[in-house]
Amino acid sequence: MIGRPPDAPRIRLDWERFRYAGKFVTRDAGKAVAVADGVLDREGWPPDARDAEAEGVVGAVSFNPDRSDPDTVVLRYVTVRDDRRGEGVGARLCAFAADCLREDYARVRIDVNNPYAYEALHKAGFGYTGERVGLAELVLERPSATRESVYVDGLDAFRGRDLTDAEVAFLDARDGPPPVVDAPEGEC
């Protein structure tokens, strides 16, 4: 874990290699990062975003307390470096962040708008609540007592959308929740 709001460090990510890179430059959101081996041992790491890019980051997640529920924290943005996608970095990072945040909050929530994120968050132990927010986001929560029974309902919510051929094939290959990954060890 890097830091919690309001004093979380500013992290500058390479905007060409990370989606949502600009969302990690503010202090008002907490941040957790996955880094390459040896990065945390570097002196002066992480550098302030105003000074330098945070080299060695392979994934990042930002979070804030829910404004309407003091027992809930919301994961806002999850990003994995383009060359590390598909390796499970995002799922393990979200599982780690959720484990750490559960020390202070009863629930960790995230809203997802695509089937790939939906699958990754299920791997991280989140479950679809059956709720929707915003334009097209499904609400997932951890802990979840209903992961398996509503997993397919979430897949069906995506199936009803205008999807790419790759997204259709991805959804067609799924019929039950994926196994949950183990959260990596690290300092909360």
TORMARPA-69414 format. One line per 2 residues: number of its first residue (from 1); for each residue x, y, z of N, C-alpha, C. Coordinates in nm, 2 decimals. Each point is the difference from the previous one (the first is absolute). Layout:
REM TORMARPA-69414
NUM> X/Y/Z/X/Y/Z/X/Y/Z | ...
This chain:
REM TORMARPA-69414
1> 0.09/-0.12/0.00/-0.09/0.12/0.00/0.09/0.12/0.00 | -0.03/0.10/-0.08/0.08/0.12/-0.01/-0.05/0.10/0.10
3> -0.13/0.03/0.00/-0.05/0.11/0.09/-0.15/0.02/-0.01 | -0.05/0.06/0.10/-0.14/0.02/0.02/-0.03/0.15/-0.01
5> -0.12/0.04/-0.05/-0.03/0.14/0.00/-0.01/0.05/0.14 | 0.02/0.13/0.02/0.03/0.10/-0.10/0.15/0.02/-0.03
7> 0.08/-0.08/0.06/0.15/0.02/-0.01/0.07/-0.10/-0.09 | -0.08/-0.06/-0.09/0.06/-0.10/-0.09/0.10/0.07/-0.09
9> 0.11/-0.07/-0.03/0.10/0.06/-0.09/-0.06/0.02/-0.14 | 0.06/0.09/-0.08/-0.04/0.02/-0.14/0.09/-0.10/-0.08
11> -0.06/-0.08/-0.09/0.07/-0.09/-0.08/-0.01/0.03/-0.14 | 0.11/0.03/-0.07/-0.01/0.02/-0.15/0.03/-0.13/-0.07
13> -0.10/-0.04/-0.08/0.01/-0.12/-0.09/0.02/0.05/-0.14 | 0.06/-0.09/-0.08/0.02/0.03/-0.14/-0.13/-0.01/-0.07
15> -0.05/0.11/-0.05/-0.14/0.01/-0.06/-0.01/-0.09/-0.13 | 0.12/-0.03/-0.06/-0.01/-0.09/-0.12/0.00/-0.15/0.04
17> 0.03/-0.03/0.12/0.00/-0.14/0.04/-0.11/-0.04/0.10 | -0.06/0.10/0.06/-0.11/-0.02/0.10/-0.12/0.08/-0.04
19> -0.12/-0.07/0.01/-0.12/0.08/-0.01/-0.03/0.07/0.13 | -0.07/0.11/0.00/-0.03/0.07/0.12/0.12/0.06/0.07
21> 0.11/0.01/-0.07/0.13/0.04/0.07/-0.02/0.13/0.08 | -0.08/0.10/-0.05/-0.01/0.13/0.06/-0.08/-0.01/0.13
23> -0.07/-0.11/0.03/-0.08/-0.01/0.12/0.09/-0.03/0.12 | 0.12/-0.03/-0.01/0.09/-0.03/0.11/0.09/0.11/0.04
25> -0.02/0.12/-0.06/0.09/0.11/0.03/-0.06/0.08/0.12 | -0.12/-0.02/0.04/-0.06/0.08/0.11/0.03/-0.06/0.14
27> -0.01/0.08/0.10/0.02/-0.04/0.14/-0.14/-0.05/0.06 | -0.11/0.04/-0.06/-0.13/-0.03/0.06/-0.05/-0.14/-0.01
29> 0.07/-0.08/-0.08/-0.03/-0.14/-0.01/0.11/-0.09/0.06 | -0.04/-0.10/0.07/0.10/-0.10/0.05/0.05/-0.08/-0.12
31> 0.12/-0.06/0.01/0.05/-0.08/-0.11/0.07/-0.12/0.06 | -0.01/-0.11/-0.08/0.08/-0.12/0.02/0.06/-0.03/-0.13
33> 0.13/-0.05/0.00/0.06/-0.03/-0.13/0.07/-0.14/0.01 | 0.01/-0.06/-0.12/0.08/-0.12/-0.02/0.12/0.04/-0.07
35> 0.12/-0.04/0.05/0.13/0.04/-0.05/0.08/-0.11/-0.03 | 0.10/0.02/-0.09/0.10/-0.10/-0.04/0.09/-0.03/0.12
37> 0.06/-0.11/0.01/0.09/-0.04/0.11/0.11/0.11/0.02 | 0.03/0.03/0.12/0.10/0.09/0.03/-0.03/0.15/0.00
39> -0.12/0.03/-0.05/-0.04/0.14/-0.01/-0.02/0.07/0.13 | -0.06/-0.07/0.10/-0.03/0.06/0.13/0.13/0.02/0.08
41> 0.11/-0.06/-0.04/0.13/0.02/0.07/0.07/0.13/-0.05 | -0.05/0.06/-0.11/0.07/0.12/-0.05/-0.02/0.12/0.09
43> 0.11/0.07/0.02/-0.01/0.12/0.09/-0.08/0.10/-0.07 | -0.09/0.07/0.07/-0.08/0.10/-0.05/-0.12/-0.04/-0.08
45> -0.03/-0.13/0.01/-0.12/-0.05/-0.08/-0.12/-0.01/0.09 | -0.12/0.05/-0.04/-0.02/0.05/-0.14/0.03/0.15/-0.01
47> 0.05/0.04/-0.11/0.03/0.14/-0.02/-0.13/0.08/-0.01 | 0.00/0.12/0.04/-0.12/0.08/-0.01/-0.03/0.02/-0.15
49> -0.12/-0.01/-0.04/-0.04/0.01/-0.14/0.04/0.13/-0.07 | 0.02/0.11/0.08/0.05/0.12/-0.05/0.14/0.00/-0.04
51> 0.07/-0.10/0.05/0.15/-0.01/-0.03/0.04/-0.11/-0.10 | -0.07/-0.12/0.01/0.04/-0.11/-0.09/-0.11/-0.10/-0.01
53> 0.01/-0.08/-0.10/-0.09/-0.11/-0.02/0.04/-0.11/0.09 | -0.10/-0.07/0.06/0.02/-0.12/0.09/0.04/-0.12/-0.08
55> 0.13/-0.02/-0.03/0.05/-0.11/-0.07/-0.02/-0.13/0.07 | -0.03/-0.11/-0.07/-0.01/-0.13/0.06/-0.14/-0.04/0.04
57> -0.10/0.09/-0.01/-0.14/-0.03/0.03/-0.05/-0.09/-0.12 | -0.07/-0.11/0.04/-0.06/-0.09/-0.10/-0.16/0.01/0.01
59> -0.05/0.05/0.11/-0.14/0.02/0.02/-0.03/0.09/0.11 | -0.12/0.07/-0.01/-0.04/0.09/0.11/-0.15/0.00/0.01
61> -0.04/0.03/0.13/-0.14/0.02/0.03/-0.02/0.12/0.09 | -0.10/0.08/-0.03/-0.03/0.11/0.09/-0.13/-0.03/0.07
63> -0.02/0.07/0.12/-0.12/-0.02/0.08/-0.03/0.12/0.08 | -0.13/0.01/0.04/-0.05/0.10/0.09/-0.11/-0.06/0.09
65> -0.01/0.06/0.12/-0.12/-0.04/0.08/-0.13/0.04/-0.07 | -0.10/-0.08/0.01/-0.13/0.03/-0.06/-0.06/0.12/0.08
67> -0.04/0.10/-0.08/-0.06/0.12/0.07/-0.13/-0.02/0.07 | -0.07/-0.10/-0.05/-0.13/-0.03/0.06/-0.01/-0.11/0.10
69> 0.11/-0.08/0.02/0.01/-0.11/0.09/0.13/-0.01/0.06 | 0.02/0.04/0.13/0.13/0.01/0.06/0.06/-0.14/0.02
71> -0.08/-0.11/-0.01/0.05/-0.14/0.01/0.06/-0.05/-0.13 | -0.01/0.08/-0.11/0.04/-0.05/-0.13/0.11/0.08/-0.06
73> 0.09/-0.06/-0.07/0.11/0.07/-0.08/-0.02/-0.05/-0.14 | 0.02/0.09/-0.10/-0.02/-0.03/-0.14/0.13/0.00/-0.07
75> 0.03/-0.11/-0.07/0.11/0.00/-0.10/-0.04/0.08/-0.12 | 0.07/0.10/-0.04/-0.04/0.09/-0.11/0.06/-0.04/-0.13
77> 0.13/-0.01/-0.01/0.07/-0.02/-0.12/0.10/-0.12/0.02 | 0.00/-0.09/-0.10/0.09/-0.11/0.00/0.07/0.01/-0.13
79> 0.13/-0.01/0.00/0.08/0.00/-0.13/0.12/-0.09/0.01 | 0.02/-0.07/-0.11/0.12/-0.09/-0.01/0.08/0.04/-0.12
81> 0.13/0.00/0.01/0.08/0.04/-0.11/-0.03/-0.09/-0.12 | -0.01/0.06/-0.11/-0.04/-0.07/-0.12/0.07/-0.13/-0.03
83> 0.13/-0.01/0.03/0.08/-0.12/-0.03/-0.02/-0.11/0.11 | -0.08/0.03/0.10/-0.02/-0.09/0.11/-0.14/-0.05/0.01
85> -0.09/0.05/-0.09/-0.14/-0.04/0.00/-0.01/-0.15/-0.03 | -0.10/-0.06/0.07/-0.03/-0.14/-0.02/0.08/-0.09/0.09
87> 0.08/0.06/0.08/0.09/-0.08/0.10/-0.06/-0.02/0.14 | -0.12/0.07/0.02/-0.06/-0.01/0.13/0.05/0.11/0.10
89> 0.07/0.10/-0.05/0.06/0.10/0.08/-0.12/0.08/0.07 | -0.10/0.04/-0.08/-0.11/0.08/0.05/-0.08/-0.07/0.10
91> -0.03/-0.13/-0.02/-0.08/-0.08/0.09/0.07/-0.01/0.13 | 0.13/-0.03/0.00/0.08/-0.02/0.12/0.02/0.13/0.08
93> 0.02/0.11/-0.08/0.01/0.13/0.06/-0.13/0.04/0.07 | -0.11/-0.02/-0.06/-0.13/0.03/0.06/-0.03/-0.08/0.12
95> 0.04/-0.13/-0.01/-0.02/-0.09/0.12/0.08/0.05/0.12 | 0.13/0.04/-0.03/0.09/0.06/0.10/-0.06/0.13/0.06
97> -0.04/0.09/-0.09/-0.06/0.13/0.05/-0.12/-0.03/0.08 | -0.09/-0.09/-0.04/-0.12/-0.03/0.08/0.03/-0.06/0.13
99> 0.10/-0.09/0.01/0.04/-0.06/0.13/0.05/0.11/0.09 | 0.08/0.09/-0.05/0.05/0.11/0.08/-0.11/0.10/0.05
101> -0.09/0.03/-0.09/-0.10/0.10/0.03/-0.11/-0.06/0.09 | -0.02/-0.13/0.00/-0.09/-0.06/0.09/0.04/0.01/0.15
103> 0.12/0.05/0.02/0.05/0.03/0.14/-0.08/0.12/0.05 | -0.04/0.09/-0.09/-0.07/0.12/0.05/-0.14/0.01/-0.05
105> -0.05/-0.08/-0.09/-0.13/0.01/-0.06/-0.07/-0.14/0.00 | -0.13/0.00/0.01/-0.07/-0.12/0.00/-0.01/-0.06/-0.14
107> -0.01/0.10/-0.10/-0.02/-0.04/-0.14/0.10/0.07/-0.09 | 0.04/-0.07/-0.11/0.07/0.06/-0.11/-0.08/-0.01/-0.12
109> -0.02/0.10/-0.07/-0.09/0.00/-0.12/0.07/0.05/-0.12 | -0.04/-0.05/-0.12/0.05/0.05/-0.13/-0.11/-0.01/-0.10
111> 0.00/0.10/-0.09/-0.10/0.00/-0.11/0.07/-0.03/-0.13 | -0.04/-0.10/-0.07/0.07/-0.03/-0.13/-0.09/0.01/-0.12
113> 0.06/0.04/-0.11/-0.08/0.02/-0.12/0.04/-0.09/-0.12 | 0.08/-0.10/0.03/0.03/-0.09/-0.12/0.02/-0.14/0.06
115> -0.02/-0.10/-0.09/0.01/-0.14/0.05/0.14/-0.04/0.04 | 0.10/0.06/-0.05/0.14/-0.04/0.05/0.02/0.04/0.14
117> -0.04/0.12/0.03/0.02/0.05/0.14/-0.09/-0.08/0.10 | -0.12/-0.04/-0.05/-0.10/-0.08/0.08/0.07/-0.13/0.03
119> 0.06/-0.06/-0.09/0.07/-0.13/0.02/0.12/0.01/0.10 | 0.08/0.11/-0.02/0.11/0.02/0.08/-0.04/0.03/0.15
121> -0.10/0.07/0.02/-0.05/0.03/0.14/-0.06/-0.12/0.06 | -0.06/-0.09/-0.07/-0.05/-0.13/0.05/0.12/-0.08/0.05
123> 0.11/0.00/-0.08/0.12/-0.07/0.04/0.06/0.06/0.13 | -0.03/0.13/0.02/0.05/0.06/0.12/-0.09/-0.02/0.12
125> -0.11/-0.08/-0.02/-0.09/-0.03/0.11/-0.12/0.09/0.01 | -0.02/0.09/-0.09/-0.12/0.08/0.00/-0.11/-0.07/-0.06
127> -0.12/0.04/0.03/-0.12/-0.06/-0.06/-0.10/0.11/-0.04 | -0.07/-0.03/-0.11/-0.11/0.09/-0.05/-0.11/0.01/0.10
129> -0.04/0.12/0.03/-0.11/0.03/0.10/-0.13/0.00/-0.06 | -0.01/0.00/-0.14/-0.13/0.01/-0.07/-0.03/0.14/-0.02
131> 0.08/0.10/0.05/-0.03/0.14/-0.02/0.08/0.05/-0.12 | -0.06/0.11/-0.05/0.07/0.08/-0.11/0.00/0.14/0.03
133> 0.11/0.07/-0.04/0.01/0.14/0.03/0.05/0.07/-0.13 | -0.01/0.13/0.00/0.05/0.08/-0.12/-0.07/-0.04/-0.13
135> 0.07/0.01/-0.11/-0.05/-0.03/-0.13/-0.01/-0.15/-0.02 | 0.10/-0.08/0.04/0.00/-0.14/-0.03/0.09/-0.08/0.09
137> 0.02/0.04/0.12/0.09/-0.07/0.09/-0.07/-0.09/0.10 | 0.06/-0.12/0.01/-0.05/-0.10/0.10/0.08/0.01/0.13
139> -0.07/0.00/0.11/0.06/0.01/0.13/0.04/-0.13/0.05 | 0.13/-0.01/0.04/0.05/-0.12/0.06/0.05/0.04/0.14
141> 0.00/-0.10/0.09/0.03/0.03/0.14/0.08/-0.12/0.06 | 0.08/0.03/0.10/0.07/-0.10/0.07/-0.01/0.04/0.15
143> -0.04/-0.08/0.09/-0.02/-0.15/-0.03/-0.14/-0.01/-0.07 | -0.01/-0.12/-0.06/-0.12/-0.03/-0.08/-0.04/-0.14/0.04
145> -0.13/-0.01/0.04/-0.05/-0.13/0.04/-0.07/-0.07/-0.12 | -0.02/0.08/-0.11/-0.08/-0.05/-0.11/0.08/-0.01/-0.13
147> 0.13/-0.02/0.00/0.08/0.00/-0.12/-0.05/-0.09/-0.11 | -0.02/-0.13/0.03/-0.03/-0.09/-0.11/-0.15/0.02/-0.05
149> -0.09/0.03/0.09/-0.14/0.00/-0.05/-0.03/0.12/-0.09 | 0.08/0.11/0.02/-0.03/0.12/-0.09/0.11/0.02/-0.10
151> 0.10/-0.08/0.00/0.11/0.02/-0.10/-0.06/0.00/-0.14 | -0.08/-0.10/-0.03/-0.06/-0.01/-0.14/-0.09/0.12/-0.03
153> -0.07/0.05/0.10/-0.09/0.12/-0.02/0.08/0.12/-0.05 | 0.12/0.01/0.06/0.09/0.11/-0.05/0.05/-0.02/-0.14
155> 0.03/-0.13/-0.03/0.04/-0.03/-0.14/-0.12/0.03/-0.09 | -0.12/-0.03/0.04/-0.11/0.03/-0.09/-0.03/0.15/-0.02
157> 0.03/0.08/0.11/-0.01/0.14/-0.02/0.09/0.05/-0.11 | 0.12/-0.05/-0.01/0.10/0.04/-0.10/-0.05/-0.06/-0.14
159> -0.06/-0.12/0.00/-0.04/-0.06/-0.13/-0.11/0.09/-0.07 | -0.07/0.07/0.08/-0.11/0.09/-0.06/0.06/0.13/-0.06
161> 0.13/0.02/0.00/0.05/0.12/-0.05/0.06/-0.02/-0.14 | 0.04/0.12/-0.06/0.07/0.00/-0.13/0.14/-0.04/0.03
163> 0.04/-0.12/-0.04/0.14/-0.05/0.03/0.08/-0.02/-0.12 | 0.13/0.00/0.02/0.09/-0.04/-0.10/0.00/-0.16/-0.02
165> 0.05/-0.05/-0.11/0.00/-0.14/-0.02/0.09/-0.07/0.11 | 0.11/0.07/0.04/0.08/-0.06/0.11/-0.07/0.00/0.13
167> -0.08/0.10/0.03/-0.08/0.00/0.13/-0.11/-0.11/-0.01 | -0.06/-0.02/-0.11/-0.10/-0.11/-0.02/0.06/-0.13/0.03
169> 0.12/-0.03/-0.07/0.07/-0.13/0.02/0.04/-0.02/0.15 | 0.05/0.11/0.06/0.04/0.00/0.14/-0.12/-0.05/0.09
171> -0.11/0.07/-0.02/-0.12/-0.04/0.08/-0.05/-0.14/-0.03 | 0.00/-0.04/-0.13/-0.05/-0.13/-0.03/0.09/-0.11/0.06
173> 0.12/0.03/0.03/0.09/-0.10/0.06/-0.02/-0.01/0.15 | -0.09/0.08/0.06/-0.02/-0.01/0.15/-0.14/-0.04/0.03
175> 0.00/-0.09/0.11/-0.13/-0.04/0.05/-0.01/-0.01/0.15 | 0.11/0.03/0.07/0.00/0.00/0.14/0.12/0.09/0.05
177> 0.00/0.04/0.12/0.10/0.08/0.05/0.14/-0.06/-0.01 | 0.10/0.08/-0.02/0.14/-0.05/-0.01/0.05/-0.03/0.14
179> 0.11/-0.08/0.02/0.05/-0.02/0.13/0.06/0.14/0.05 | -0.01/0.01/0.13/0.05/0.12/0.07/0.16/-0.01/0.01
181> 0.07/0.11/-0.03/0.14/0.00/0.01/0.04/0.03/0.15 | 0.12/-0.04/0.03/0.05/0.04/0.13/0.06/0.14/-0.01
183> -0.03/0.08/0.10/0.06/0.14/0.01/0.15/-0.02/0.03 | 0.09/0.08/-0.06/0.14/-0.01/0.03/0.02/0.06/0.14
185> 0.11/-0.04/0.06/0.04/0.06/0.13/0.06/0.14/-0.03 | -0.02/0.08/0.09/0.06/0.14/-0.01/-0.04/0.08/0.12
187> 0.06/0.11/0.01/-0.03/0.09/0.11/-0.12/0.09/-0.02 | -0.10/-0.01/0.08/-0.12/0.08/-0.01/0.03/0.14/0.05
